[in-house]
Amino acid sequence: DDENPVETRTYAQRAGILCKSAAFHTFLTEKHPNATFGASLTFPDDANKAAAKVIRDICGVTSRKELTVGSFSGNQFLELESDFNLWMRGNG
């Protein structure tokens, strides 16, 4: 969805996009082995749901809608997103 740049998306929208990313699933498996990811990467729907749960757990929320600018949970999400971006560039 190139018409809606990342900067204009809410944290919840950005988290939703990450949850559907196979690369993000691999990142969670490698960088957060203690998280309850545990989903088979061969079943995308299960992996997407598992990724959403890991994001909620890491950020301390029950819904991605709670990821808001300036909040503790929002800052946790930004840190996770930043770590993923570094990992994607081979620096994580």
C-alpha positions as CSV (number, residue, x, y, z in Angstrom):
1,D,0.0,0.0,0.0
2,D,2.5,2.6,-1.2
3,E,-0.2,5.3,-1.2
4,N,-0.1,5.3,2.6
5,P,3.5,5.8,3.8
6,V,4.6,4.2,7.0
7,E,4.8,7.6,8.7
8,T,1.1,8.2,8.3
9,R,0.0,4.8,9.5
10,T,-1.0,4.2,13.2
11,Y,1.2,1.9,15.3
12,A,-1.7,-0.7,15.2
13,Q,-1.7,-0.6,11.4
14,R,2.1,-1.0,11.3
15,A,2.0,-3.9,13.8
16,G,-0.7,-5.5,11.6
17,I,1.6,-5.3,8.6
18,L,4.5,-6.8,10.5
19,C,2.4,-9.7,11.7
20,K,1.8,-10.7,8.1
21,S,5.5,-10.6,7.2
22,A,7.3,-14.0,7.0
23,A,10.6,-12.1,7.7
24,F,9.1,-10.7,10.9
25,H,8.1,-14.2,11.9
26,T,11.7,-15.4,11.4
27,F,13.0,-12.3,13.3
28,L,10.7,-13.2,16.3
29,T,11.9,-16.8,16.2
30,E,15.6,-15.7,16.2
31,K,15.5,-12.7,18.5
32,H,12.8,-13.5,20.9
33,P,13.1,-17.3,21.4
34,N,11.5,-17.1,24.9
35,A,8.4,-15.5,23.4
36,T,5.5,-17.8,22.9
37,F,5.8,-17.7,19.1
38,G,5.6,-21.5,18.6
39,A,3.6,-21.3,15.4
40,S,4.5,-23.2,12.3
41,L,5.7,-20.9,9.6
42,T,4.1,-23.2,7.1
43,F,0.7,-22.0,8.3
44,P,0.6,-18.3,7.7
45,D,-2.7,-17.6,9.6
46,D,-1.3,-19.3,12.7
47,A,2.0,-17.5,12.4
48,N,0.2,-14.1,11.9
49,K,-1.8,-14.7,15.1
50,A,1.2,-15.8,17.0
51,A,3.2,-12.7,15.9
52,A,0.3,-10.5,17.0
53,K,0.4,-12.2,20.4
54,V,4.1,-11.7,20.7
55,I,3.8,-8.0,19.8
56,R,1.0,-7.6,22.4
57,D,3.1,-9.4,25.1
58,I,6.3,-7.5,24.4
59,C,4.4,-4.2,24.4
60,G,2.2,-5.0,27.4
61,V,-1.2,-4.6,25.8
62,T,-4.2,-6.7,25.2
63,S,-5.0,-5.1,21.8
64,R,-2.8,-3.5,19.1
65,K,-5.2,-0.5,19.2
66,E,-3.5,0.3,22.6
67,L,-0.2,1.0,20.8
68,T,-0.3,4.8,20.8
69,V,2.2,7.6,20.2
70,G,3.9,8.7,23.4
71,S,2.7,5.8,25.5
72,F,5.0,3.1,27.1
73,S,3.4,0.5,24.8
74,G,3.9,2.7,21.8
75,N,7.6,3.2,22.7
76,Q,8.0,-0.6,23.1
77,F,6.5,-1.1,19.7
78,L,8.9,1.5,18.1
79,E,11.8,-0.3,19.7
80,L,10.7,-3.7,18.4
81,E,10.1,-2.2,14.9
82,S,13.5,-0.6,15.0
83,D,15.1,-3.8,16.1
84,F,13.4,-5.6,13.2
85,N,14.5,-3.0,10.7
86,L,18.1,-3.3,11.9
87,W,17.9,-7.1,11.7
88,M,16.6,-6.8,8.1
89,R,19.6,-4.7,7.2
90,G,21.9,-7.3,8.7
91,N,22.8,-5.2,11.7
92,G,20.8,-6.9,14.3
